[in-house]
Amino acid sequence: MGAADQLRHAMDSRGRAAVKTYLTEQVKQTRPDAAATSELEVNDDPMANRLVLRCHFRSEAILTNSQDGKMDLFFLVPYSIPSRITGVSATRKYPLAILHPVDVQHTIRLNPETPRNLNIPKQTVRSEFFWFSFATTTTWTESTHVFTFATSVGTVPFAKVRDYSNDLKDVSDALNWHIRFSSRDRKNLGMRR
């Protein structure tokens, strides 16, 4: 069952409210004060097997303390992507079945109280098994961060498992993207804590 079918099934069996609650819980993992500010919008095209979910959230807590307490961290977390990636140990001795077809795009739009004018380079991982990208655009009123993950095959041959595992490490680095800020940096960027 593909990602779109899994979401359709969840909405059919549990309702849109349950899916919205799940999305809210995902956002609260890094933004504890997050609250949904819109209804869950669903745009479903079963013939194209394309399902788009949209919900807006508000959070004042955009920064979290680092473990040592000396820095603040700003994270972007594309919750819908990691669950669609089939992980593997590089020492696996058998072919690997991966979720396919998967074509997920996760867009995060941040409004004015967020870091702007940051030089965030586009990150792309192209492999024979999948394609991943992370790109950011900024304007004076918002920054838009788009994460895309799409599979190209359903099986990784045994001889290529190590390559697949190495490519996933690059994706993991991009998915764990963050910026570290000192209190001085925060003031210079006009950010609130």
N, C-alpha and C positions, 0 to 999 in steps of 0.2 A: 504494500500500500504506500503510495507516494505521500509527500508532505501535505499537499493540498487535500487529498482524500482523508488523511488523518484529521485535519482540521474540520473538514465537512462532517465527518463522523462525530467528532466531539461536539460540534454545534447541534447536530441532529439529536444526539442522545442526551446531552446535558444542557443545551440552550446557549444562547449568546452570552447571557449573564455569567455563566460559569467560565466561558472562554475569556471574557473581560476580567473576571476575578483572577484567573490564572496569569494573564498578562500583567495585571497590577502587582501580583506577588513577585513576578520576575523583575519588574522595575524596582520594587522595594528592596531587593537584595543589595543594591548599591545606593539607592535613594530612599532611606527609610520613611521619609515624610511624603513620599510621592502620593498623589491622588489623581484619579482619572478626572479630566475636565470635559470629556465628551462621551457620547455614546460610542459603542463599537460599530464602526462602519464596515460593511462587508460588500466587496465587489467580486462576484463569482462568475467565472466563465467556464463551465464544465467542459464544453467542447474543446477549448484551448488548454484545459486543465490548469487554469490560472485563477488563483484565489488571492485577493488583496484584503488584508485586515488593516484598519487604521483606527487608532485611538490616541487621544492627546492626554498628556500627563503634566502636572505641575509639581515642581520640587524646588524648594529654596536651598536645600543642602546639596550644592553642586560639587563641593570639595569635601574630601575626607582626610583625616589625619594619617600620616605615615606611621608605621609601627614605632619608629623612634621619636615621634612627636615633633620633629624639627621641620617637617615639610608638610604641605598639603598636596593631595593628589586629586587630579581631575581624570575620571575614567569615562570612556564611551563603551557601553556594553551592548552589542547586537545579539540579544537573547535568542532570537530565532535561528541563528546559524549553528552554534556548537552542537545542538541536538540533532542536526542533520548530517554531521560529519562522523563517519565511521573510523574510530581510532584503531590503532594496531601496534603491536610490539614489532620492532625491527627484526627480532629474532624468530618471527613466525616461520613455520616450515611448510605451510599449505597456502593455496590461493585464498584470497579474501573477497567475500561478497560485500559490496558497499551499497548504500541506499542509492537507487537510480530509477527514474530520473529525479534529480533534485535541481531546482533553479530558484534560489531564495534571494530576495533583496530586502535588506533591513535599512530603513532610513531613519536617522535621528536628526531632528531639527531643534536647535537650541536658540532661545530668544535672547534679548539684549544683555541680561545679567550674566552672560557666560564669556569665557575667554574669546577674544576676537583678535584679528590681525596676527594670528599665529601661523607660522610657516609649517604646515603639515604636509609632508610629501605623500604623493599617491603611492600606494603599495599594491603590487600585483604579484600573484603566484600563479604561474602557468605550468601545468603538468599534463601528462598524457591522460590523467585520470579525472582532473577537475580544473576549474578556473576560479580564482578568488581575487577580489580587488577591494580596496578601501580608498575612497577619495573624499575630499572635503572642498566645499566652496563656501565663501563667506561674503556677506554683504554688511551694510551698516546695521541692519535690523535682525539678522540671524545668521547662524552657521548651519550648514547642512552636511551631514556625514553619511555616506552611502557605502554599505558593506554588501558585496554580492558573492554568492557561492553557487556554482553549478557543476554538477558531475557530467562526465562525458562517457563513462563506461559503468558497468555494473559489477565487474570483477577485476581484481588486481592479481595478475599471475604471480606465482611464488617467486619467480626470479626478479620481480619488480617491487616486492613488498618493502624492501629497504628504501628504495627511491620514493615510494609513496609516503612512508613514515617520515623521511627527511623533508619532503614537501609540506607535510602537515605541521612540522615544527615551525616553518616560516609563517604558516597561517596562524598558528597559536600565538606567535609573537605579535602579529597584527591585531588579533582579537583581544590581546591583553594590553593594548596601547593605552598609555596614560601620559600625563604631563605632571611634573613635579614643580610646585611653587613654594617659594619662601614667602614670609609675610610681606617683605619688600616688593617681591614680584607682584603679589596680589594688589598692593596699593598702586603700583605703576600701571597695572592693567585696568584699574577701576573696578576690581571684583570685590564682592562681599563674601564673607565667610559663612 
